[in-house]
Amino acid sequence: MKKEQVKSPVEPLACYEAVKHEWDKWRQDKSHIRAKLFTNYIRKSDWFLTTHAASEAALRRLIFIGLRRKKVPYDVAQDWMDGHSITYGRQKGHGTFIVYYDRLFNPNWEQTLKAGVGLEELWGLWNDFSKPVRNALAHGARKYTDDWLDVALAIDRLFMMRLDLVIQPVIGGTPFADLRNLIPRLERGDSEVKAEGTLGILPNRVKERLGVKDASSRLASIVDPKLVV
């Protein structure tokens, strides 16, 4: 007797299209997210890479807002964000997103994930599927067919949208649009309050081994002058 094939509850293509339809409406007023995306794409892999970068920018945005809510002045918080990297994923230690988030927000990250429909599962998929796909593409390790990229795109988009729904009641609005629209408004901050002291942990500083002037000079020294217009 021939075995009956069991179909998945939602076909991958239908799932992708449903998320895309929701995403196209959601992102319209999310200026912080739209600024990270390209207007036109040649390859779907580029589309995915910028979307995944936007999802990381979304997580960074929460840390920035958390610092501002702790009365760190805007320019101080911005300088700290520009000068420090954040490690994303399930890691918990110096320079990791979860530790930063937990020191800035109540409820903490674990509780936040549990508060959203499917958000905990999306965080798992973001770590176990989307992020490895992004890493392999960015490092030129392998190529992916459209079905892989469609699933990764849907995960990243739905993760941002569900996270937005959960965090809005906590901060008084969406973190991914103009922050002046938050209710209550973020305070100007206290000049005595520093990001390092607020977080209470060693920073994960971005290390630039060489300045742009030195790099440019060294590059010029090995370029054939005949090729310079």
N, C-alpha and C positions, 0 to 999 in steps of 0.2 A: 504494500500500500504506500502510495506516494505521500511523503511528509508534507504537511501544509506549511508554507513559509509564513513566519510571524513578522508582520510589518511593524516598524517602529511607530509609536503613537503620533509623532509629528515627523513628516518627511523633512530631511535637511534643507532642501531648497525652499519649501514652504516656511520653515522656521526662520531661515535667513531673510526671506522677503517680509515676513511679519515684523521682525525686529527692525529692518531697514525702514519700513513704513513708519513705525513709531519713532525711530531715530531722526528721520527727516523732519518731523514736526517738532520734536524735542529740542533739537540743536539750534533752531532758528533764533532764539533769544539768548543762547548760551555763548556770549561773545568770547569768553575765556577759552572755550573749547574750539570754537570756529577759527580762532586765530592760529591754532596749531595745525589746521588741516589745509591741504592744497585745494585750489579751486578745480584744477583739471589733473587727470592722471593718465599716464600712458599705460602703466601696468597695474594690475590689482595688488601686487606685492607692495608697491609704493603707497597705495591707498591704505593697506593694512598697517604698514610701518608708521605712517603719520597718525593713524587712529590709535595705535598702541602707545605712541609717544604722548598723545593727548590724554590717554588714561593715566599715564604716570604723572603728567602735569596736573591732572585732577586731584591726585593724591597729594602732590606738593601744595596745591592750593589750600587743602584742608590744614596743613601744617602752618601755612602763612596766616590763615584766619585764626587758628588756635593761638598763635603768638600775639596777634592783634587783640584778641579777646582777653588775653592776660595782661593787657596794657603796655605791650611792647610797641613803641612808636612805629609808624609806617616805614620811615626811611631806615630805621634800625632793623626791623623785621625783613625788609627787602634786601638790605645789604647782607644779612645773615643767610637768606635763601640763595642769593646769587653766589655766595662764597662757600657753600657747603653742599655736599652731595648727600643723597638719601638712598639707602639700600631698601628696595621693595621686596616683598615676599613674606614668607612666614618667619623670617629670622627675628630674633628678639635680642638686641644688644646695642652697643654704641653705634650711632649713625643709622639705625634701622627705623623704618616708617612706623611700625607698630609701637615701639617704645616711645617715640616722639608723640604719636597720637594719644597714647594712654596717659601721658603726662599733661596733655593739653585739654582733653575732652572727658566728659562724664555724660553718658555712658562710654565705656572704653571700646576698643576696636572689636573685641569678641562679642560684646553685647550689641554693638552697632550692627554687626553682621547678622546676628540672630533676629534683629528687629525688622529686617526686610524680607519680603517674599523671595525666596530663592537666592538671596544675596550671599549667604555662606557658600552655597554650591558654586555661584559665579566666581567668588574669590578663589575657590579651589581650581576651577577651570582656567581662570586667568593665570594662576601660577603653574598649573600642570600642562596646559595646552598652549595658550596664547603666548606666554612669555618664552617658552622654548622655541616656538615657531619664529618669533621675533628675533631671538638671539641667532638662530641658524641663518636667517635671511641677512641680518645685519653684518654677520661675519663671513658671508659668502660660503657657508658650509654646505648648503643644499638649496634646491628649489622646491616649490610646493605647487600642486595643482589647485585650480580654482575652488574645488570642494573643501580643501583644507583651509584656504584663505577665507572662504565664506563663513565657515564655522568660527574661525578666530575673530573675524570682524564682528560677527553677531555677539560673541562672548564679550568682547571689549565694550561694544556699544551698550548692551543690556546691563553690564556691570556699572557703567557710569550713570545710566538712567535710574537704576534701582538704588544706587548709592545716593543720588541726588534726592530721591523721595524720602529716604531715611534721615538724611542729615538736615533737611530743611527745617523741621520743627526744632532742632537743637540750636541752630544759629539764626533762625528768623528769616529764612529765605534761601534761594539757591546760591551755592558758593561759586557757580560757574558763569555768573553774569556780573553786572555792575554791583560791586559790594556796597555802594552807597544806597542801594535799595533794601539792604537788610534792616529788619525791625526787631530789636532796637539797633540803631546805627552803631558801628564800631567806634569806640572812643578814640580821641586823638593820641592817647598814650601818655605814659609817664617817662620823662627823660632819664629817670634813675633806674628804670626797669630794662634789663638786658636779656637778650634771647638765651644766652648761655646759662644765666642764672635761673631763668624760667624753666628751661628744660632740665637743668640739674645733672647733665651728663656730658661727657666729652664729645665735642663736635667731630663730624666726619668731613674734614675740610677738603675742598677741591684743590688738588695740587697741580699748578701749572709750572712745569719744569723750565719753560723758556718763554720769554716775552715775545710779542708779535714783532717788535723792531729787530730783535736779535735773530729771530727765525727768518724774517724777510731778508735781512742782510746776508745771512748764511746761504739762503736760497739763491740770491742774486749772484753770489760769488761762484756758483757752479752752473749758472745758466749761460749758454753761449750768447755773447753780446750781439751776434749777427741775427739771432732769432727775436731779439727785443725790438718791437716796433717803436 
